[in-house]
């Protein structure tokens, strides 16, 4: 509580932010990193709710461009969940400093494929209650898609006021998974506002497109999309798939006892896989690809040597070290509690579908939808289905794209303002984690407005 009182006392200054004030957020060094920082780093809190008597404080981390920060693009990164921390993006995917995932010990490594080679990255922990972000009122931890978009917009307004040197640079919003909802809802607030945010484009990785459509949530299509995906990857037989299709019609929201039994059969066949990477040598102990896992089967797989997937233990240890929290200017564990990879939020997904929003966004901004093709959580097949279903004419349809002459995925380009759907072969749910070189090439080409 002491930290909250101190923060409230500083509110007057925080709402009149200047660059000189945010110099206090500069990260001078990081425990466990003995080299000079790869570029200027800033970490701290910005308030997002000046209109009430309580305040939400969102934690951000800026990793400035290594090239020309005065003119290079500024890119916001949002991790999904809802409830998962964007620090995962920094330390596991595209940040300049990575956590070694092959050990439970703390070990920091330089990332040769960091996305801040030619762009300034903002990693934002959102909404309040995620990571180090917090509120002075517990009622704020009951939230939804609309409120999250509004808070993210307020953050950006305050951020560019605090860092005016970035305000005129090209700006992009990026992220993955449930951020497929965060990104376009934020972009729509920007589009319809009178702000001067210089938004140019969106990058959505393995993203949801609504809670009632596509491959996420409890949409009518989500289970059929995943059934088709596991069948296409040889995880269920032709006979099981045909029987589901013929006798149940894959309309699995209105099924009888027989079809439920068929789905349980699929569950038994697939509950050993990691939903985020079907070829990973680990299992999800609480697997909910479609249904509750058969716990006896999971225990048997553990006995056979399968390990449990999850956040690297080293990252959890590191983010909760007192000296690390002090270095990045966040509240202590005594005041805020432990940092968690994903928080359990009281969150309502109140955006049913974004299919009606995308045409306005595509008309004004460049949009890249990309998918790792071995992700069973949000399968690429669902993203291909909804992107093609928008009805735009093809520019170039489903061609290979390459990096250094080696094919790394497939791309479909539409004639509508460069709207693009791309896959990355062998990548799971967090594409930059699985394919760092390829995802960097994709990112840089998109910012440069060069076709894949």
Secondary structure, DSSP 8 states (H G I E B T S, - for coil): -HHHHHHHHTHHHHTT--HHHHGGGB---BTTB-S--SS-EEEEEEE--TTSSS-EEEEEEEE--SS-TTTSEEEEEE--TTTB-THHIIIIIISSEEE-TT-SS--EEE-TT-GGGSEEEEEE--STTSTT-EESSGGGGEEEHHHHHHHHHHHHHHHHHH-GGGTTS-EEEEEETTHHHHHHHHHHHHHHS-----EEEEEEES----SSSTTSTT-TTHHHHHHHHHHHTTSS-HHHHHHIIIIITT-TTS--HHHHHHHHHHHHHHTTSBTTBTTSSEE-TT--SSS---HHHHHHHHHTT-EE--S-HHHHHHHT-HHHHHHTT---HHHH----SB---EEE------HHHHHHHHHHSEEEEEEETT-SSS-HHHHHHHHHHT---EEEEEEEEEETTEEEEEEEEESSTT-EEEEETT--SSHHHH-HHHHHHHHHHHHTT---
